[in-house]
Amino acid sequence: MIPAAPLSMQPRRWQQAWREAVRDPRELLALLGLHELALGVSDAAAAQFPLRVPRGFVARMRRGDPQDPLLRQVLPLDEEMRPVPGFGLDAVGDGAAKAGQGVIHKYRGRALLVATGSCAVHCRYCFRRHFPYAEETAAAGGWAAALEVIGADASIEEVLLSGGDPLSLATAKLAELTEALRAIPHVRRLRIHTRLPVVLPERVDAELSQWLRALPWPVVVVIHANHANEFDASVDAAMRSLRDTGAVLLNQAVLLKGVNDSTDALSALSERGLTAGVLPYYLHQLDRVAGAAHFEVDDATALALHAALVAQQSGYLVPRLVREVAGDASKRPLTGDGDGRNRPPVA
């Protein structure tokens, strides 16, 4: 009989890593040797949208660097509390697209389930940072209302799990949903939008892999990484485990001032993602949610960066530059003509 590994050598369960997340902005700065930045921390912003960041993600930040691109994504700053015209609580029209309890139906053939309001990391630019999760979660009532909406609309062939982060839910809860979806004959694909394999790679455990492997549909996992430094060996291992289930892996990023607003940063992100087995999918222009204006990159700069990336990289390493506009039937490709309507729609 092989003796059990000492506790110090056993992999940490993801729930433990979740519980150990840093929640105090000043503790985060102390861990990075950046005590001087505490003066710019906004207690009001942290009260409105609390800091949460796993310690494994903190370990990828550059100690002593106040401009670290990972730190900038999570640190609550005074800038968030400055009102800016054009920035509101529902930047992408989720409220108007509500089709049922936790169901958002914007685009033909696809329905999005807001599986949970929980996430392992609170990104300061999150377009759902003001979303009423307490009233609008698909998991409420055992998914019954959400499943009724999907079952009643034969045009819905693809179900998207979003949030929050759907992988915040226990695997047994996810299995409960997918068992019910099996009974809906017109559902043909499952898409999972998640940041956890990047910020909390421990989440991709044997139980999750077993669940994914047993699903009856093609599965696409869309991760969210904005900078090459978000990848490390633990993330690579998580991506490998996801690929081994047969899932297709794509990355969507947000163009963020001070994080990835350079051709070199965007190029490195695509290349590092490919090393981990992930292809770039979308590069989103910032959703204009209240509190995130300091991340915005103007359209002219975004177009110039994307054009430079096209000139520098192979086509499969260039994400589509898009904007989500409330009421549109698809994501809107960003072009130099001002509205992008001369371009075909994208899914």
Salt bridges, closest charged atoms under 4 A:
GLU20 OE1 - ARG12 NH1 2.45
GLU27 OE2 - ARG55 NH2 2.81
ASP43 OD1 - ARG26 NH1 2.99
ASP65 OD2 - ARG62 NE 2.89
ASP68 OD1 - ARG62 NE 3.84
GLU80 OE2 - ARG124 NE 2.87
GLU80 OE1 - ARG129 NH2 2.99
ASP94 OD1 - LYS106 NZ 2.96
ASP94 OD2 - ARG128 NE 2.78
GLU136 OE2 - LYS98 NZ 2.69
ASP153 OD2 - HIS105 ND1 3.84
GLU157 OE2 - ARG188 NH1 3.64
GLU158 OE1 - ARG189 NE 3.51
GLU158 OE2 - ARG191 NE 2.88
GLU176 OE2 - LYS173 NZ 3.63
GLU179 OE2 - ARG182 NE 2.97
GLU202 OE2 - ARG12 NH2 3.20
ASP205 OD1 - ARG203 NH1 3.75
GLU230 OE1 - ARG195 NH1 2.72
ASP232 OD2 - ARG60 NE 3.31
ASP236 OD2 - ARG272 NH2 2.86
GLU296 OE2 - ARG288 NE 2.99
ASP299 OD1 - ARG323 NH2 2.56
GLU324 OE2 - LYS106 NZ 2.50
ASP328 OD2 - ARG332 NE 2.86
ASP328 OD1 - ARG341 NH2 3.50
